[in-house]
Amino acid sequence: MTVNFLVGYALAYAIPRSWPRVPDALHSRAVRFKGGMVYFVQPWLGKYFEDEIWIGFALLGLVFLLMWLHRDEVTRYD
């Protein structure tokens, strides 16, 4: 989950500084930022950037599910 957050944060920093503002053959997916700025990235990267919040929720749900399934194995140290 932390890695997912850090990758999303790094992308939000790097996309406006590194990717083009006009589409080409490699950078065909539009990513819109606040203020109306549009940048074009690779399709897989754009899909990840737009769905990053849902990926984070899915990973958090997986952690809770694993904790619930293994709740009898959790020990408390006093």
PDB file with SEQRES, HELIX, SHEET and CRYST1 records, atoms N, CA, C and O in Angstrom:
SEQRES   1 A   78  MET THR VAL ASN PHE LEU VAL GLY TYR ALA LEU ALA TYR          
SEQRES   2 A   78  ALA ILE PRO ARG SER TRP PRO ARG VAL PRO ASP ALA LEU          
SEQRES   3 A   78  HIS SER ARG ALA VAL ARG PHE LYS GLY GLY MET VAL TYR          
SEQRES   4 A   78  PHE VAL GLN PRO TRP LEU GLY LYS TYR PHE GLU ASP GLU          
SEQRES   5 A   78  ILE TRP ILE GLY PHE ALA LEU LEU GLY LEU VAL PHE LEU          
SEQRES   6 A   78  LEU MET TRP LEU HIS ARG ASP GLU VAL THR ARG TYR ASP          
HELIX    1 AA1 THR A    2  SER A   18  1                                  17    
HELIX    2 AA2 PRO A   43  LEU A   69  1                                  27    
HELIX    3 AA3 ARG A   71  GLU A   73  5                                   3    
SHEET    1 AA1 2 ARG A  29  ARG A  32  0                                        
SHEET    2 AA1 2 VAL A  38  VAL A  41 -1                                        
CRYST1    1.000    1.000    1.000  90.00  90.00  90.00 P 1           1          
ATOM      1  N   MET A   1       0.822  -1.182   0.000  1.00  0.00           N  
ATOM      2  CA  MET A   1       0.000   0.000   0.000  1.00  0.00           C  
ATOM      3  C   MET A   1       0.866   1.245   0.000  1.00  0.00           C  
ATOM      4  O   MET A   1       0.577   2.205  -0.714  1.00  0.00           O  
ATOM      5  N   THR A   2       1.909   1.235   0.783  1.00  0.00           N  
ATOM      6  CA  THR A   2       2.787   2.391   0.835  1.00  0.00           C  
ATOM      7  C   THR A   2       3.480   2.598  -0.506  1.00  0.00           C  
ATOM      8  O   THR A   2       3.637   3.730  -0.965  1.00  0.00           O  
ATOM      9  N   VAL A   3       3.890   1.509  -1.125  1.00  0.00           N  
ATOM     10  CA  VAL A   3       4.550   1.612  -2.429  1.00  0.00           C  
ATOM     11  C   VAL A   3       3.571   2.170  -3.456  1.00  0.00           C  
ATOM     12  O   VAL A   3       3.951   3.004  -4.277  1.00  0.00           O  
ATOM     13  N   ASN A   4       2.328   1.727  -3.423  1.00  0.00           N  
ATOM     14  CA  ASN A   4       1.313   2.239  -4.340  1.00  0.00           C  
ATOM     15  C   ASN A   4       1.135   3.745  -4.165  1.00  0.00           C  
ATOM     16  O   ASN A   4       1.050   4.479  -5.150  1.00  0.00           O  
ATOM     17  N   PHE A   5       1.078   4.209  -2.916  1.00  0.00           N  
ATOM     18  CA  PHE A   5       0.952   5.636  -2.644  1.00  0.00           C  
ATOM     19  C   PHE A   5       2.169   6.407  -3.147  1.00  0.00           C  
ATOM     20  O   PHE A   5       2.026   7.461  -3.767  1.00  0.00           O  
ATOM     21  N   LEU A   6       3.348   5.889  -2.886  1.00  0.00           N  
ATOM     22  CA  LEU A   6       4.565   6.579  -3.305  1.00  0.00           C  
ATOM     23  C   LEU A   6       4.697   6.638  -4.826  1.00  0.00           C  
ATOM     24  O   LEU A   6       5.142   7.646  -5.374  1.00  0.00           O  
ATOM     25  N   VAL A   7       4.313   5.564  -5.501  1.00  0.00           N  
ATOM     26  CA  VAL A   7       4.361   5.568  -6.973  1.00  0.00           C  
ATOM     27  C   VAL A   7       3.374   6.592  -7.519  1.00  0.00           C  
ATOM     28  O   VAL A   7       3.714   7.341  -8.435  1.00  0.00           O  
ATOM     29  N   GLY A   8       2.165   6.640  -6.980  1.00  0.00           N  
ATOM     30  CA  GLY A   8       1.186   7.631  -7.423  1.00  0.00           C  
ATOM     31  C   GLY A   8       1.644   9.055  -7.173  1.00  0.00           C  
ATOM     32  O   GLY A   8       1.452   9.932  -8.015  1.00  0.00           O  
ATOM     33  N   TYR A   9       2.248   9.284  -6.021  1.00  0.00           N  
ATOM     34  CA  TYR A   9       2.757  10.610  -5.692  1.00  0.00           C  
ATOM     35  C   TYR A   9       3.902  11.001  -6.620  1.00  0.00           C  
ATOM     36  O   TYR A   9       3.978  12.142  -7.077  1.00  0.00           O  
ATOM     37  N   ALA A  10       4.792  10.050  -6.896  1.00  0.00           N  
ATOM     38  CA  ALA A  10       5.904  10.314  -7.809  1.00  0.00           C  
ATOM     39  C   ALA A  10       5.400  10.585  -9.225  1.00  0.00           C  
ATOM     40  O   ALA A  10       5.943  11.442  -9.923  1.00  0.00           O  
ATOM     41  N   LEU A  11       4.372   9.865  -9.650  1.00  0.00           N  
ATOM     42  CA  LEU A  11       3.806  10.119 -10.977  1.00  0.00           C  
ATOM     43  C   LEU A  11       3.167  11.499 -11.053  1.00  0.00           C  
ATOM     44  O   LEU A  11       3.316  12.196 -12.057  1.00  0.00           O  
ATOM     45  N   ALA A  12       2.459  11.898 -10.005  1.00  0.00           N  
ATOM     46  CA  ALA A  12       1.844  13.222  -9.989  1.00  0.00           C  
ATOM     47  C   ALA A  12       2.901  14.314 -10.060  1.00  0.00           C  
ATOM     48  O   ALA A  12       2.634  15.399 -10.577  1.00  0.00           O  
ATOM     49  N   TYR A  13       4.081  14.045  -9.554  1.00  0.00           N  
ATOM     50  CA  TYR A  13       5.183  14.996  -9.631  1.00  0.00           C  
ATOM     51  C   TYR A  13       5.877  14.943 -10.995  1.00  0.00           C  
ATOM     52  O   TYR A  13       6.230  15.981 -11.555  1.00  0.00           O  
ATOM     53  N   ALA A  14       6.072  13.726 -11.531  1.00  0.00           N  
ATOM     54  CA  ALA A  14       6.880  13.557 -12.738  1.00  0.00           C  
ATOM     55  C   ALA A  14       6.127  13.821 -14.033  1.00  0.00           C  
ATOM     56  O   ALA A  14       6.727  14.301 -14.995  1.00  0.00           O  
ATOM     57  N   ILE A  15       4.842  13.526 -14.089  1.00  0.00           N  
ATOM     58  CA  ILE A  15       4.107  13.674 -15.352  1.00  0.00           C  
ATOM     59  C   ILE A  15       4.141  15.111 -15.875  1.00  0.00           C  
ATOM     60  O   ILE A  15       4.437  15.299 -17.055  1.00  0.00           O  
ATOM     61  N   PRO A  16       3.858  16.127 -15.069  1.00  0.00           N  
ATOM     62  CA  PRO A  16       3.909  17.485 -15.626  1.00  0.00           C  
ATOM     63  C   PRO A  16       5.314  17.939 -16.024  1.00  0.00           C  
ATOM     64  O   PRO A  16       5.456  18.889 -16.795  1.00  0.00           O  
ATOM     65  N   ARG A  17       6.327  17.293 -15.524  1.00  0.00           N  
ATOM     66  CA  ARG A  17       7.695  17.712 -15.806  1.00  0.00           C  
ATOM     67  C   ARG A  17       8.357  16.926 -16.927  1.00  0.00           C  
ATOM     68  O   ARG A  17       9.363  17.376 -17.476  1.00  0.00           O  
ATOM     69  N   SER A  18       7.820  15.761 -17.281  1.00  0.00           N  
ATOM     70  CA  SER A  18       8.540  14.890 -18.209  1.00  0.00           C  
ATOM     71  C   SER A  18       7.764  14.477 -19.448  1.00  0.00           C  
ATOM     72  O   SER A  18       8.374  14.170 -20.472  1.00  0.00           O  
ATOM     73  N   TRP A  19       6.445  14.461 -19.387  1.00  0.00           N  
ATOM     74  CA  TRP A  19       5.676  13.922 -20.504  1.00  0.00           C  
ATOM     75  C   TRP A  19       5.169  15.041 -21.400  1.00  0.00           C  
ATOM     76  O   TRP A  19       4.983  16.170 -20.946  1.00  0.00           O  
ATOM     77  N   PRO A  20       4.944  14.726 -22.685  1.00  0.00           N  
ATOM     78  CA  PRO A  20       4.552  15.772 -23.644  1.00  0.00           C  
ATOM     79  C   PRO A  20       3.110  16.230 -23.459  1.00  0.00           C  
ATOM     80  O   PRO A  20       2.288  15.538 -22.858  1.00  0.00           O  
ATOM     81  N   ARG A  21       2.827  17.420 -23.996  1.00  0.00           N  
ATOM     82  CA  ARG A  21       1.481  17.973 -23.947  1.00  0.00           C  
ATOM     83  C   ARG A  21       0.730  17.759 -25.253  1.00  0.00           C  
ATOM     84  O   ARG A  21      -0.429  18.155 -25.376  1.00  0.00           O  
ATOM     85  N   VAL A  22       1.383  17.134 -26.225  1.00  0.00           N  
ATOM     86  CA  VAL A  22       0.731  16.771 -27.490  1.00  0.00           C  
ATOM     87  C   VAL A  22       0.901  15.271 -27.684  1.00  0.00           C  
ATOM     88  O   VAL A  22       1.950  14.725 -27.341  1.00  0.00           O  
ATOM     89  N   PRO A  23      -0.110  14.592 -28.227  1.00  0.00           N  
ATOM     90  CA  PRO A  23       0.000  13.131 -28.391  1.00  0.00           C  
ATOM     91  C   PRO A  23       0.953  12.753 -29.514  1.00  0.00           C  
ATOM     92  O   PRO A  23       1.124  13.485 -30.489  1.00  0.00           O  
ATOM     93  N   ASP A  24       1.562  11.601 -29.349  1.00  0.00           N  
ATOM     94  CA  ASP A  24       2.353  11.000 -30.420  1.00  0.00           C  
ATOM     95  C   ASP A  24       2.084   9.500 -30.409  1.00  0.00           C  
ATOM     96  O   ASP A  24       1.188   9.034 -29.706  1.00  0.00           O  
ATOM     97  N   ALA A  25       2.852   8.747 -31.182  1.00  0.00           N  
ATOM     98  CA  ALA A  25       2.584   7.310 -31.299  1.00  0.00           C  
ATOM     99  C   ALA A  25       2.777   6.574 -29.976  1.00  0.00           C  
ATOM    100  O   ALA A  25       2.043   5.625 -29.700  1.00  0.00           O  
ATOM    101  N   LEU A  26       3.727   6.973 -29.162  1.00  0.00           N  
ATOM    102  CA  LEU A  26       4.017   6.294 -27.907  1.00  0.00           C  
ATOM    103  C   LEU A  26       3.153   6.809 -26.756  1.00  0.00           C  
ATOM    104  O   LEU A  26       2.722   6.035 -25.902  1.00  0.00           O  
ATOM    105  N   HIS A  27       2.907   8.094 -26.738  1.00  0.00           N  
ATOM    106  CA  HIS A  27       2.158   8.737 -25.648  1.00  0.00           C  
ATOM    107  C   HIS A  27       0.769   9.104 -26.159  1.00  0.00           C  
ATOM    108  O   HIS A  27       0.562  10.197 -26.685  1.00  0.00           O  
ATOM    109  N   SER A  28      -0.176   8.189 -26.002  1.00  0.00           N  
ATOM    110  CA  SER A  28      -1.495   8.401 -26.601  1.00  0.00           C  
ATOM    111  C   SER A  28      -2.623   8.594 -25.592  1.00  0.00           C  
ATOM    112  O   SER A  28      -3.730   8.957 -25.988  1.00  0.00           O  
ATOM    113  N   ARG A  29      -2.384   8.370 -24.325  1.00  0.00           N  
ATOM    114  CA  ARG A  29      -3.455   8.486 -23.317  1.00  0.00           C  
ATOM    115  C   ARG A  29      -3.372   9.834 -22.618  1.00  0.00           C  
ATOM    116  O   ARG A  29      -2.319  10.209 -22.103  1.00  0.00           O  
ATOM    117  N   ALA A  30      -4.475  10.554 -22.600  1.00  0.00           N  
ATOM    118  CA  ALA A  30      -4.514  11.878 -21.967  1.00  0.00           C  
ATOM    119  C   ALA A  30      -4.740  11.747 -20.473  1.00  0.00           C  
ATOM    120  O   ALA A  30      -5.584  10.971 -20.027  1.00  0.00           O  
ATOM    121  N   VAL A  31      -3.978  12.511 -19.707  1.00  0.00           N  
ATOM    122  CA  VAL A  31      -4.146  12.600 -18.261  1.00  0.00           C  
ATOM    123  C   VAL A  31      -4.363  14.072 -17.947  1.00  0.00           C  
ATOM    124  O   VAL A  31      -3.526  14.917 -18.267  1.00  0.00           O  
ATOM    125  N   ARG A  32      -5.491  14.370 -17.319  1.00  0.00           N  
ATOM    126  CA  ARG A  32      -5.834  15.757 -17.009  1.00  0.00           C  
ATOM    127  C   ARG A  32      -5.466  16.082 -15.556  1.00  0.00           C  
ATOM    128  O   ARG A  32      -5.719  15.309 -14.632  1.00  0.00           O  
ATOM    129  N   PHE A  33      -4.862  17.251 -15.404  1.00  0.00           N  
ATOM    130  CA  PHE A  33      -4.495  17.729 -14.080  1.00  0.00           C  
ATOM    131  C   PHE A  33      -5.370  18.915 -13.716  1.00  0.00           C  
ATOM    132  O   PHE A  33      -6.019  19.517 -14.572  1.00  0.00           O  
ATOM    133  N   LYS A  34      -5.373  19.235 -12.447  1.00  0.00           N  
ATOM    134  CA  LYS A  34      -6.132  20.383 -11.972  1.00  0.00           C  
ATOM    135  C   LYS A  34      -5.623  21.634 -12.683  1.00  0.00           C  
ATOM    136  O   LYS A  34      -4.418  21.806 -12.868  1.00  0.00           O  
ATOM    137  N   GLY A  35      -6.526  22.484 -13.071  1.00  0.00           N  
ATOM    138  CA  GLY A  35      -6.146  23.686 -13.797  1.00  0.00           C  
ATOM    139  C   GLY A  35      -6.295  23.513 -15.299  1.00  0.00           C  
ATOM    140  O   GLY A  35      -6.030  24.450 -16.052  1.00  0.00           O  
ATOM    141  N   GLY A  36      -6.711  22.338 -15.751  1.00  0.00           N  
ATOM    142  CA  GLY A  36      -6.963  22.114 -17.163  1.00  0.00           C  
ATOM    143  C   GLY A  36      -5.770  21.659 -17.978  1.00  0.00           C  
ATOM    144  O   GLY A  36      -5.879  21.527 -19.197  1.00  0.00           O  
ATOM    145  N   MET A  37      -4.649  21.419 -17.350  1.00  0.00           N  
ATOM    146  CA  MET A  37      -3.471  20.973 -18.096  1.00  0.00           C  
ATOM    147  C   MET A  37      -3.649  19.511 -18.508  1.00  0.00           C  
ATOM    148  O   MET A  37      -4.093  18.685 -17.711  1.00  0.00           O  
ATOM    149  N   VAL A  38      -3.304  19.202 -19.742  1.00  0.00           N  
ATOM    150  CA  VAL A  38      -3.421  17.841 -20.270  1.00  0.00           C  
ATOM    151  C   VAL A  38      -2.039  17.385 -20.712  1.00  0.00           C  
ATOM    152  O   VAL A  38      -1.340  18.081 -21.448  1.00  0.00           O  
ATOM    153  N   TYR A  39      -1.661  16.194 -20.242  1.00  0.00           N  
ATOM    154  CA  TYR A  39      -0.403  15.578 -20.631  1.00  0.00           C  
ATOM    155  C   TYR A  39      -0.710  14.211 -21.217  1.00  0.00           C  
ATOM    156  O   TYR A  39      -1.720  13.595 -20.873  1.00  0.00           O  
ATOM    157  N   PHE A  40       0.145  13.742 -22.088  1.00  0.00           N  
ATOM    158  CA  PHE A  40      -0.071  12.458 -22.736  1.00  0.00           C  
ATOM    159  C   PHE A  40       1.005  11.469 -22.290  1.00  0.00           C  
ATOM    160  O   PHE A  40       2.202  11.748 -22.360  1.00  0.00           O  
ATOM    161  N   VAL A  41       0.542  10.307 -21.831  1.00  0.00           N  
ATOM    162  CA  VAL A  41       1.436   9.268 -21.323  1.00  0.00           C  
ATOM    163  C   VAL A  41       1.149   7.964 -22.059  1.00  0.00           C  
ATOM    164  O   VAL A  41       0.226   7.886 -22.871  1.00  0.00           O  
ATOM    165  N   GLN A  42       1.953   6.939 -21.764  1.00  0.00           N  
ATOM    166  CA  GLN A  42       1.694   5.622 -22.322  1.00  0.00           C  
ATOM    167  C   GLN A  42       0.353   5.124 -21.783  1.00  0.00           C  
ATOM    168  O   GLN A  42      -0.023   5.467 -20.663  1.00  0.00           O  
ATOM    169  N   PRO A  43      -0.375   4.317 -22.567  1.00  0.00           N  
ATOM    170  CA  PRO A  43      -1.705   3.861 -22.130  1.00  0.00           C  
ATOM    171  C   PRO A  43      -1.706   3.121 -20.801  1.00  0.00           C  
ATOM    172  O   PRO A  43      -2.597   3.353 -19.984  1.00  0.00           O  
ATOM    173  N   TRP A  44      -0.744   2.239 -20.553  1.00  0.00           N  
ATOM    174  CA  TRP A  44      -0.722   1.490 -19.301  1.00  0.00           C  
ATOM    175  C   TRP A  44      -0.465   2.418 -18.117  1.00  0.00           C  
ATOM    176  O   TRP A  44      -1.019   2.212 -17.038  1.00  0.00           O  
ATOM    177  N   LEU A  45       0.365   3.431 -18.311  1.00  0.00           N  
ATOM    178  CA  LEU A  45       0.677   4.364 -17.237  1.00  0.00           C  
ATOM    179  C   LEU A  45      -0.521   5.264 -16.925  1.00  0.00           C  
ATOM    180  O   LEU A  45      -0.785   5.568 -15.762  1.00  0.00           O  
ATOM    181  N   GLY A  46      -1.231   5.680 -17.945  1.00  0.00           N  
ATOM    182  CA  GLY A  46      -2.427   6.478 -17.741  1.00  0.00           C  
ATOM    183  C   GLY A  46      -3.511   5.706 -17.015  1.00  0.00           C  
ATOM    184  O   GLY A  46      -4.187   6.253 -16.144  1.00  0.00           O  
ATOM    185  N   LYS A  47      -3.682   4.438 -17.367  1.00  0.00           N  
ATOM    186  CA  LYS A  47      -4.668   3.591 -16.701  1.00  0.00           C  
ATOM    187  C   LYS A  47      -4.317   3.426 -15.221  1.00  0.00           C  
ATOM    188  O   LYS A  47      -5.189   3.529 -14.358  1.00  0.00           O  
ATOM    189  N   TYR A  48      -3.037   3.169 -14.931  1.00  0.00           N  
ATOM    190  CA  TYR A  48      -2.605   3.036 -13.530  1.00  0.00           C  
ATOM    191  C   TYR A  48      -2.811   4.348 -12.777  1.00  0.00           C  
ATOM    192  O   TYR A  48      -3.304   4.338 -11.649  1.00  0.00           O  
ATOM    193  N   PHE A  49      -2.445   5.459 -13.375  1.00  0.00           N  
ATOM    194  CA  PHE A  49      -2.542   6.751 -12.697  1.00  0.00           C  
ATOM    195  C   PHE A  49      -3.993   7.097 -12.375  1.00  0.00           C  
ATOM    196  O   PHE A  49      -4.274   7.650 -11.313  1.00  0.00           O  
ATOM    197  N   GLU A  50      -4.914   6.776 -13.281  1.00  0.00           N  
ATOM    198  CA  GLU A  50      -6.324   7.083 -13.046  1.00  0.00           C  
ATOM    199  C   GLU A  50      -6.967   6.127 -12.042  1.00  0.00           C  
ATOM    200  O   GLU A  50      -7.896   6.518 -11.335  1.00  0.00           O  
ATOM    201  N   ASP A  51      -6.493   4.886 -11.967  1.00  0.00           N  
ATOM    202  CA  ASP A  51      -7.089   3.887 -11.078  1.00  0.00           C  
ATOM    203  C   ASP A  51      -6.287   3.663  -9.802  1.00  0.00           C  
ATOM    204  O   ASP A  51      -6.556   2.714  -9.066  1.00  0.00           O  
ATOM    205  N   GLU A  52      -5.321   4.510  -9.534  1.00  0.00           N  
ATOM    206  CA  GLU A  52      -4.438   4.306  -8.389  1.00  0.00           C  
ATOM    207  C   GLU A  52      -5.193   4.305  -7.057  1.00  0.00           C  
ATOM    208  O   GLU A  52      -4.871   3.513  -6.171  1.00  0.00           O  
ATOM    209  N   ILE A  53      -6.179   5.168  -6.905  1.00  0.00           N  
ATOM    210  CA  ILE A  53      -6.927   5.232  -5.645  1.00  0.00           C  
ATOM    211  C   ILE A  53      -7.694   3.930  -5.416  1.00  0.00           C  
ATOM    212  O   ILE A  53      -7.761   3.449  -4.285  1.00  0.00           O  
ATOM    213  N   TRP A  54      -8.269   3.359  -6.462  1.00  0.00           N  
ATOM    214  CA  TRP A  54      -9.023   2.107  -6.325  1.00  0.00           C  
ATOM    215  C   TRP A  54      -8.087   0.938  -6.063  1.00  0.00           C  
ATOM    216  O   TRP A  54      -8.447   0.006  -5.345  1.00  0.00           O  
ATOM    217  N   ILE A  55      -6.905   0.977  -6.631  1.00  0.00           N  
ATOM    218  CA  ILE A  55      -5.911  -0.060  -6.347  1.00  0.00           C  
ATOM    219  C   ILE A  55      -5.523   0.001  -4.871  1.00  0.00           C  
ATOM    220  O   ILE A  55      -5.366  -1.034  -4.224  1.00  0.00           O  
ATOM    221  N   GLY A  56      -5.370   1.219  -4.340  1.00  0.00           N  
ATOM    222  CA  GLY A  56      -5.054   1.383  -2.919  1.00  0.00           C  
ATOM    223  C   GLY A  56      -6.160   0.852  -2.021  1.00  0.00           C  
ATOM    224  O   GLY A  56      -5.879   0.194  -1.019  1.00  0.00           O  
ATOM    225  N   PHE A  57      -7.417   1.127  -2.368  1.00  0.00           N  
ATOM    226  CA  PHE A  57      -8.530   0.596  -1.579  1.00  0.00           C  
ATOM    227  C   PHE A  57      -8.582  -0.926  -1.645  1.00  0.00           C  
ATOM    228  O   PHE A  57      -8.867  -1.582  -0.643  1.00  0.00           O  
ATOM    229  N   ALA A  58      -8.307  -1.490  -2.820  1.00  0.00           N  
ATOM    230  CA  ALA A  58      -8.310  -2.951  -2.963  1.00  0.00           C  
ATOM    231  C   ALA A  58      -7.207  -3.572  -2.116  1.00  0.00           C  
ATOM    232  O   ALA A  58      -7.427  -4.603  -1.481  1.00  0.00           O  
ATOM    233  N   LEU A  59      -6.026  -2.963  -2.096  1.00  0.00           N  
ATOM    234  CA  LEU A  59      -4.937  -3.488  -1.274  1.00  0.00           C  
ATOM    235  C   LEU A  59      -5.267  -3.368   0.216  1.00  0.00           C  
ATOM    236  O   LEU A  59      -4.955  -4.270   0.994  1.00  0.00           O  
ATOM    237  N   LEU A  60      -5.893  -2.264   0.612  1.00  0.00           N  
ATOM    238  CA  LEU A  60      -6.294  -2.100   2.008  1.00  0.00           C  
ATOM    239  C   LEU A  60      -7.328  -3.148   2.392  1.00  0.00           C  
ATOM    240  O   LEU A  60      -7.254  -3.724   3.478  1.00  0.00           O  
ATOM    241  N   GLY A  61      -8.286  -3.399   1.516  1.00  0.00           N  
ATOM    242  CA  GLY A  61      -9.275  -4.440   1.767  1.00  0.00           C  
ATOM    243  C   GLY A  61      -8.640  -5.811   1.871  1.00  0.00           C  
ATOM    244  O   GLY A  61      -9.058  -6.630   2.691  1.00  0.00           O  
ATOM    245  N   LEU A  62      -7.637  -6.070   1.052  1.00  0.00           N  
ATOM    246  CA  LEU A  62      -6.923  -7.346   1.119  1.00  0.00           C  
ATOM    247  C   LEU A  62      -6.202  -7.502   2.452  1.00  0.00           C  
ATOM    248  O   LEU A  62      -6.186  -8.593   3.021  1.00  0.00           O  
ATOM    249  N   VAL A  63      -5.610  -6.432   2.954  1.00  0.00           N  
ATOM    250  CA  VAL A  63      -4.945  -6.490   4.258  1.00  0.00           C  
ATOM    251  C   VAL A  63      -5.956  -6.802   5.358  1.00  0.00           C  
ATOM    252  O   VAL A  63      -5.704  -7.650   6.214  1.00  0.00           O  
ATOM    253  N   PHE A  64      -7.098  -6.116   5.334  1.00  0.00           N  
ATOM    254  CA  PHE A  64      -8.128  -6.382   6.346  1.00  0.00           C  
ATOM    255  C   PHE A  64      -8.661  -7.805   6.244  1.00  0.00           C  
ATOM    256  O   PHE A  64      -8.904  -8.452   7.262  1.00  0.00           O  
ATOM    257  N   LEU A  65      -8.843  -8.296   5.018  1.00  0.00           N  
ATOM    258  CA  LEU A  65      -9.307  -9.664   4.833  1.00  0.00           C  
ATOM    259  C   LEU A  65      -8.301 -10.673   5.378  1.00  0.00           C  
ATOM    260  O   LEU A  65      -8.686 -11.629   6.050  1.00  0.00           O  
ATOM    261  N   LEU A  66      -7.032 -10.470   5.100  1.00  0.00           N  
ATOM    262  CA  LEU A  66      -6.005 -11.377   5.610  1.00  0.00           C  
ATOM    263  C   LEU A  66      -5.920 -11.322   7.135  1.00  0.00           C  
ATOM    264  O   LEU A  66      -5.739 -12.353   7.782  1.00  0.00           O  
ATOM    265  N   MET A  67      -6.050 -10.134   7.709  1.00  0.00           N  
ATOM    266  CA  MET A  67      -6.041 -10.020   9.168  1.00  0.00           C  
ATOM    267  C   MET A  67      -7.253 -10.730   9.776  1.00  0.00           C  
ATOM    268  O   MET A  67      -7.131 -11.363  10.824  1.00  0.00           O  
ATOM    269  N   TRP A  68      -8.404 -10.633   9.139  1.00  0.00           N  
ATOM    270  CA  TRP A  68      -9.599 -11.282   9.654  1.00  0.00           C  
ATOM    271  C   TRP A  68      -9.494 -12.798   9.521  1.00  0.00           C  
ATOM    272  O   TRP A  68      -9.899 -13.529  10.424  1.00  0.00           O  
ATOM    273  N   LEU A  69      -8.951 -13.274   8.400  1.00  0.00           N  
ATOM    274  CA  LEU A  69      -8.817 -14.715   8.204  1.00  0.00           C  
ATOM    275  C   LEU A  69      -7.824 -15.342   9.183  1.00  0.00           C  
ATOM    276  O   LEU A  69      -7.983 -16.497   9.579  1.00  0.00           O  
ATOM    277  N   HIS A  70      -6.810 -14.586   9.568  1.00  0.00           N  
ATOM    278  CA  HIS A  70      -5.774 -15.099  10.466  1.00  0.00           C  
ATOM    279  C   HIS A  70      -5.858 -14.463  11.853  1.00  0.00           C  
ATOM    280  O   HIS A  70      -4.841 -14.332  12.535  1.00  0.00           O  
ATOM    281  N   ARG A  71      -7.048 -14.072  12.270  1.00  0.00           N  
ATOM    282  CA  ARG A  71      -7.213 -13.394  13.554  1.00  0.00           C  
ATOM    283  C   ARG A  71      -6.854 -14.280  14.739  1.00  0.00           C  
ATOM    284  O   ARG A  71      -6.469 -13.769  15.791  1.00  0.00           O  
ATOM    285  N   ASP A  72      -6.972 -15.598  14.592  1.00  0.00           N  
ATOM    286  CA  ASP A  72      -6.628 -16.489  15.701  1.00  0.00           C  
ATOM    287  C   ASP A  72      -5.118 -16.643  15.869  1.00  0.00           C  
ATOM    288  O   ASP A  72      -4.657 -17.114  16.908  1.00  0.00           O  
ATOM    289  N   GLU A  73      -4.362 -16.258  14.877  1.00  0.00           N  
ATOM    290  CA  GLU A  73      -2.900 -16.353  14.941  1.00  0.00           C  
ATOM    291  C   GLU A  73      -2.241 -15.086  15.469  1.00  0.00           C  
ATOM    292  O   GLU A  73      -1.039 -15.074  15.734  1.00  0.00           O  
ATOM    293  N   VAL A  74      -3.013 -14.036  15.621  1.00  0.00           N  
ATOM    294  CA  VAL A  74      -2.478 -12.760  16.094  1.00  0.00           C  
ATOM    295  C   VAL A  74      -2.327 -12.837  17.604  1.00  0.00           C  
ATOM    296  O   VAL A  74      -3.275 -13.193  18.304  1.00  0.00           O  
ATOM    297  N   THR A  75      -1.157 -12.511  18.107  1.00  0.00           N  
ATOM    298  CA  THR A  75      -0.907 -12.527  19.546  1.00  0.00           C  
ATOM    299  C   THR A  75      -0.608 -11.124  20.031  1.00  0.00           C  
ATOM    300  O   THR A  75      -0.089 -10.289  19.290  1.00  0.00           O  
ATOM    301  N   ARG A  76      -0.941 -10.878  21.284  1.00  0.00           N  
ATOM    302  CA  ARG A  76      -0.693  -9.583  21.889  1.00  0.00           C  
ATOM    303  C   ARG A  76       0.474  -9.721  22.854  1.00  0.00           C  
ATOM    304  O   ARG A  76       0.493 -10.609  23.706  1.00  0.00           O  
ATOM    305  N   TYR A  77       1.437  -8.837  22.709  1.00  0.00           N  
ATOM    306  CA  TYR A  77       2.579  -8.853  23.620  1.00  0.00           C  
ATOM    307  C   TYR A  77       2.407  -7.706  24.615  1.00  0.00           C  
ATOM    308  O   TYR A  77       2.265  -6.547  24.227  1.00  0.00           O  
ATOM    309  N   ASP A  78       2.423  -8.041  25.874  1.00  0.00           N  
ATOM    310  CA  ASP A  78       2.288  -7.031  26.931  1.00  0.00           C  
ATOM    311  C   ASP A  78       3.622  -6.743  27.571  1.00  0.00           C  
ATOM    312  O   ASP A  78       3.705  -5.919  28.482  1.00  0.00           O  
TER     313      ASP A  78                                                      
END                                                                             
